[in-house]
Amino acid sequence: MPYFFLLLFWAVFYFTHTFFARLKLKRKFQRIMGKAYKWYRFFYTLWSSLLFLAIFLYAASIPAERLFTGTDFTQYLGLMGAGIGTIILIKSFKNFSLWKFSGLVPHDDLEEKQELVVVGIHKHLRHPIYLGLIFIFVGYLLFTPTLASLVHLVALMLYLPVGIYYEEKKLIAIFGEKYKEYQATVPALIPRFTR
């Protein structure tokens, strides 16, 4: 039963993550909040961070059910996977402001002109943040091979097609044909390094 709740908490996290990022809802909040809308991203990030932390605290409270006996090698692979994922995340934020992305620099993301980032790691794949998270969650599973770790990974993998679909729908609404061309030539998660 605790794993059902863990999966349910992830469902709530991913639903709210996608729901509050929708352009239609953001425009409605912009009309309601007026100039205070510049704080929307901050509260969105704060809510997501607190929910994310609560999920991991809840998972830590579940008695560990080992899937397999970890070895030095699986722990090493886990650390490598998480390290690679972290590097991918860092590279993902290289060409835009992490401060604005997190809302720590208040701004009206509906009014500011945005540029489509197609350089750096984004030249090779459209969703490097998601790829980084996959590596981190797989690494976590290898480092701590518990049923809770597997639920974290399964929840992420179930969410990705949905999250990518709605994110790309939003990006097409913002960037139009430019994003469609990018979408047609650059893969979503698995890079092609051939030219």
C-alpha positions in Angstrom: 0.0 0.0 0.0 2.8 2.5 0.7 4.0 2.1 -2.8 0.6 2.9 -4.2 0.7 6.1 -2.3 4.2 6.8 -3.5 3.0 6.4 -7.1 0.0 8.5 -6.4 2.2 11.3 -4.9 4.3 11.2 -8.1 1.1 11.4 -10.2 0.1 14.5 -8.3 3.6 16.0 -8.7 3.7 15.4 -12.4 0.1 16.5 -13.0 0.6 19.8 -11.1 3.9 20.3 -12.9 2.3 20.0 -16.3 -1.0 21.7 -15.3 0.5 24.9 -13.9 2.9 25.2 -16.9 0.0 25.4 -19.4 -0.1 28.7 -21.3 -3.8 29.0 -21.0 -3.7 28.8 -17.2 -0.7 31.1 -17.0 -2.5 33.7 -19.1 -5.5 33.4 -16.7 -3.2 33.9 -13.7 -1.5 36.9 -15.5 -4.9 38.6 -15.9 -5.8 37.9 -12.2 -2.4 38.7 -10.7 -1.5 41.7 -12.8 2.1 42.9 -12.1 2.4 40.3 -9.3 2.4 37.6 -12.1 6.2 38.1 -12.3 6.3 35.9 -9.1 4.3 33.0 -10.7 7.3 31.1 -11.7 8.8 31.4 -8.2 5.7 30.0 -6.5 5.5 27.3 -9.2 9.1 26.3 -8.4 8.6 26.5 -4.7 5.5 24.3 -4.8 7.3 21.7 -7.1 10.4 21.7 -4.8 8.4 21.2 -1.6 6.3 18.4 -3.2 9.5 16.8 -4.6 11.1 16.9 -1.1 7.9 15.5 0.5 7.9 12.6 -1.9 11.5 11.6 -1.1 10.9 12.0 2.6 7.8 9.8 2.4 9.8 7.3 0.3 12.5 7.3 3.0 9.9 6.5 5.7 8.9 3.3 3.8 10.8 0.2 5.1 13.3 -0.7 2.4 12.4 -3.7 0.3 15.6 -4.7 -1.6 15.2 -5.7 -5.2 18.7 -7.2 -5.4 21.8 -7.1 -3.3 23.9 -4.1 -4.3 27.6 -4.5 -4.9 30.5 -2.1 -5.1 30.1 -2.4 -8.9 26.4 -1.5 -8.9 27.0 1.4 -6.5 29.8 2.6 -8.8 27.5 2.4 -11.8 24.8 4.2 -9.8 27.2 7.0 -8.9 28.4 7.2 -12.5 24.8 7.4 -13.8 23.8 10.1 -11.3 27.0 12.0 -12.2 26.4 11.8 -15.9 22.8 13.0 -15.3 24.0 15.9 -13.2 26.5 16.9 -15.9 23.6 16.8 -18.5 21.5 19.0 -16.3 24.3 21.5 -15.9 24.8 21.5 -19.6 21.1 21.9 -20.1 21.1 25.2 -18.2 24.2 26.6 -19.9 22.3 28.6 -22.5 19.5 30.1 -20.4 19.2 31.5 -17.0 18.7 29.0 -14.2 17.7 32.0 -12.0 14.8 32.9 -14.3 13.9 29.2 -14.9 13.5 28.8 -11.1 11.7 32.1 -10.6 14.4 33.5 -8.3 14.7 36.4 -10.8 11.0 37.6 -11.0 9.9 38.1 -14.6 6.8 37.9 -16.7 7.6 35.0 -19.0 4.5 35.7 -21.1 5.6 39.2 -21.9 9.3 38.8 -22.3 10.5 37.7 -25.8 12.1 34.3 -25.6 14.6 32.8 -27.9 14.5 29.1 -28.8 17.7 27.5 -27.5 19.1 25.3 -30.2 22.8 25.4 -29.3 25.0 23.4 -27.0 23.4 20.2 -25.8 20.1 21.4 -27.3 21.7 21.0 -30.7 21.6 17.2 -30.1 18.4 16.7 -28.2 15.2 18.6 -27.4 14.8 17.5 -23.8 18.2 17.2 -22.1 16.7 18.0 -18.6 14.5 14.9 -18.9 17.5 12.8 -20.1 19.5 14.0 -17.1 16.7 13.0 -14.8 16.6 9.5 -16.3 20.3 9.0 -15.7 19.9 10.3 -12.1 16.9 8.1 -11.3 18.6 5.0 -12.9 21.7 5.8 -10.9 19.7 6.1 -7.7 18.1 2.7 -8.4 21.5 1.1 -8.9 23.0 2.8 -5.9 20.0 2.1 -3.7 18.2 -0.9 -5.2 14.9 -0.7 -3.4 11.3 -1.0 -4.5 10.9 2.8 -3.7 13.8 3.6 -6.1 12.1 1.6 -8.8 8.8 3.4 -8.2 10.6 6.7 -8.6 12.0 5.6 -12.0 8.8 4.0 -13.2 6.8 7.1 -12.4 9.3 9.3 -14.3 9.2 7.0 -17.3 5.4 6.9 -17.3 5.3 10.7 -17.2 7.8 11.5 -19.9 5.6 10.9 -22.9 2.9 13.0 -21.4 5.3 15.7 -20.2 7.0 15.9 -23.5 3.7 16.0 -25.4 2.4 19.0 -23.4 5.7 20.8 -23.3 6.1 20.6 -27.0 2.5 21.7 -27.6 3.4 24.8 -25.5 6.6 25.4 -27.4 4.9 25.2 -30.7 2.4 27.8 -29.5 5.3 30.0 -28.5 7.7 29.5 -31.4 5.5 28.2 -34.2 7.2 26.9 -37.3 10.7 27.5 -35.9 10.0 24.9 -33.2 8.3 22.5 -35.7 11.5 22.5 -37.8 13.6 22.0 -34.7 11.3 19.1 -33.6 11.6 17.5 -37.1 15.4 17.5 -37.1 16.5 17.0 -33.4 15.5 13.9 -31.4 13.7 14.3 -28.1 15.9 12.2 -25.7 18.4 10.0 -27.5 21.0 12.1 -29.4 22.2 11.4 -32.9 25.8 12.6 -33.3 26.0 11.8 -37.0 26.4 14.7 -39.5 
